[in-house]
Structures are given as structure tokens and as C-alpha cells.
Amino acid sequence: MNKEAEMTTWSAVCSVDDIVPNTGICALVKDRHVAVFHVKDDTERLFAIDNYDPNAHASVLSRGLIGNLGERVVVASPIYKHHFDLRNGECIEAPQNSVSTYPVRIENRTVWVAV
């Protein structure tokens, strides 16, 4: 096992059934505000990014609208409507204000996030 894997700590957040499909929730994971999104279309996918929007200086990304820009799955911040790619955290309109992403998984219908 490598050092990075040893340092990864998984935290249970909630049941996947507690997150309405195509919305997000905010969770406090190891003192970080993390936005967890449940994207359900042909498949069921979860994404986790920082909840803090560096453009608006507010913890609001979990309240944003999920959509697509081309092949990208994004969330639009509810304040300035900047789009954040849920796969890599890139802020499309202001890449210098991108956010971190976190590994997320479902195990026995429980959502787990690693910070």
C-alpha cells in the first residue's frame, strides 16, 4: 500500500437515498465543507468537491444547479453562476478559482468521502 492510500481516510456522509437525484448536499468531512452531488441519468454517479465558491467567497456550491456543458458534468454556483466541472473541480469561467475534488463511493447505500 502506498503512502497516499495509507493517509486516505474515508468518512461516512449519509445514505445515497438522502440526496435527491441531480442535487447536492453539504457535509463536514474532517473540518472541510464538502459538496456531494448525486447525478442520476442512465447511471448513478457521485461527485465530491469543495463546497466553498472562491468567486463568491461563500460555502454554496452544494446548492447549485447540476447540468452539462458539452461532455462536462458541472454545477453552476447559485451566486455568480460560475460553472465547476464535477470531475476535476475546474472553474470554467475562472480556472484560477478551481476547487478540489475528493474520492467518493457508495457502499451498502452509504456515501463515503475521502478527504
Helices and strands as residue ranges (DSSP letters): H 3-7, E 10-15, G 16-18, E 23-29, E 32-40, E 44-50, E 52-53, E 58-59, G 61-63, E 65-69, E 72-76, E 83-85, G 95-97, E 101-102, E 104-107, E 110-114
